[in-house]
Amino acid sequence: MSSPAQEIPIAAQGGNTEAFAFVETLAAELSGGKVDLPSFPDIALRVRQALSDEEVSQEKVVRVVGSEPMLAARLLQIANSAAINYSGRPITELRTAIARLGFNMVRSAAIAFAMSQLKKSDALKGLEQPLDDLWQTSAAVAAMSYVVAKRFSRVNPDTAMLAGLLHGIGHLYILTRASRHPRLLADRGAYSAIVRDWHTPIAQALLENWDMAEEIVTAVSNYEDLERKHAGPPDLTDVLTVSQLLSAFKDHRDTLELNMHDVAACRRLQIDAAGYQKLIDESQREIDALREALGV
């Protein structure tokens, strides 16, 4: 795994020794390939390991998911959500739910469950609010990515939802590591500078370590590049770029068009101001249903 070269953020150069030491730790973890989230619930790891096998049977996935009743219940909830279950006929068996959803959605549900459970970890006590904020943002972008992919591209909506859930994984990693540095967390300027400069290479390394699909790693690594050049039809990165912006500004419609103006991904998706408004107005129930199904 490659570890992108990083310079010490300015905030960490100005005499903040704790910030400097923290950044040195991040750099060492990146260069040593030690990027993982040990506080993640074990079930997320087991689901990830099972689904990393392209030949895995549905029966094995059912057994792994069924070993965690709360995750199994979440999958049934998603399978029965208005956004997924168009027929309205209730699904009561886990096997049927997994067959209906597909493995990408199972992977998303496991990650969503793990992220929502992190705030209950003893090791992260005191960080409940920022963890919840991160989770709320991730779920909102995931739901928006699903509907944007479905309406404006040929990108698989389930893959888009997974990318949306993971778009802030670098932020999450830095927050869990910073839990041991309360003074750094209290210094908002220094902490924000570290997140700004480091969340992308951290996310890339973490997702590569998790054997995520290359298009997801690329999307999470590049969605903030609003001028990104890309030949061909809209891709997953375009979907994630637009979805993150829509999630951030949909409640501020007076500035929505201004913030979406001249974004290369918007041009490729052929979505304009009227399209933003129509998407938000027509998809809000679907977005709400997806967020509820994810556990928000």
Buried (B, 14 or more C-beta within 10 A) or exposed (E): EEBEEBEBBEBBEEEBEBBBEBBEBBBEBBBEEEBBBEBBBEBBBBBBEBBEEEEBEEEEBBEBBBEBEEBBEBBBBBBBBBBBBEEEEEBEEBBEBBBBBEBBBBBBBBBBBBBBBBBEBEEBEEBEEBBBEBBEBBBBBBBBBBBBBBBBBEBBBBBBBBBBBBBBBBBBBBBBBBBEBEEBBEBEEBBEBBBEBBBBBBBBBBBBBBEBBEBBBBBBBBBBBBEBEBEEEBBBBBBBBBBBBBBBBBEEEEEBBEBBEEBBBBEBBEBBBEBBBEBBEEBEEBBBBBBBBBBB
